[in-house]
Amino acid sequence: MSYHDEQESLDELKAWWAKWGNGVTWVLLVVLIALAAWSGWNYWQRRQTGEAVVLYEQFQQAAASNDAAHVRRTASDMESDFGRTPYAQMTALGAAATLYKSGDATGAKAQLQWVIDHAADDAYRQIAQIRLAGVLLDEKAYDAGLKLVSSTDKDAFAALRADRRGDLLAAQGKADDARTAYKNALTLLAVDDASEHQLIGLKLDALGG
């Protein structure tokens, strides 16, 4: 390429840059900022998960030793600091079980309600609703319990909801409705779930008719 051709190409590049250079610079800047933000978000997520794992291990130790006070503290810390991680949902469900066993039904209900209100995973929410309905059954708050398991969706928790509805209806003295709920639970259960089939069968036998 001759000097003249090189100069001409350089002039064309200068002209193009004068026209489009500012826009290109802004596009590159936006891309770089987006990449930096994405990298920062991933780092924050990894750090959050790592810290949540450590706190979850502390919770498990407290639950294993039935240390209700420590369970409350770790559950509270998990929900406030790492509420967006799956460990918060697992901690709240575990804390509810430990607190209920220790006689703190109010604390157990609060943990289950937290899962219902905040869980990102619907499976955790469904489990919390069924368990909370069980606590309300023990407290004879039957109507409130029935509201939690009123869904008739044919999902993975349909049989458990139907079984819990049967428990609540039976406790209310509504034997026919309870019998219908239990039979529905039996049809929804997996065929190889022998223990649950047997348990619901015993409930039906207890109702008579």
LINMOFEN-V660473 format. One record per helix or strand. SS is the DSSP state (helix for helix, strand for strand). FROM is the first residue (numbers start at 1). LEN is the number of residues. If there is no record, write none. Layout:
<<SS & FROM & LEN> <SS & FROM & LEN>>
This chain:
<<helix & 3 & 62> <helix & 68 & 14> <helix & 86 & 16> <helix & 105 & 14> <helix & 122 & 17> <helix & 142 & 7> <helix & 158 & 14> <helix & 175 & 14> <helix & 194 & 14>>
